[in-house]
Amino acid sequence: MAGQEADIISHLLDVEGNATAILTQASEDAEKRIAAARAQADQRFKTEYDELIARLEKQYAERTAAATDSYTLAVSAYKEKISAAVKDVPAFNALLDALLFKQ
């Protein structure tokens, strides 16, 4: 009976060893899958990030150009308006005399 118990214990130790090997292999496979998924996610993130940055930079350049054009037109229109204004030099001089040399 002692020999039979020894055989059973030996068999159980073999089963435990096999279970440990299976668990180790499963753990390694899981780590490989996780690493592959992480690499794929990182690549996808980088691709989408680069696309977003390119789109935002293009949008910024377009809006900056539009603002510059609008500013240039507004300044030009203002300069034309000022240049076209009638200058009444005698009235201006009279106003200055009245303000500066008021007695």
Secondary structure, DSSP 4 states (H G I P E B T S, - for coil): -HHHHHHHHHHHHHHHHHHHHHHHHHHHHHHHHHHHHHHHHHHHHHHHHHHHHHHHHHHHHHHHHHHHHHHHHHHHHHHHHHHHS---HHHHHHHHHHHHS--
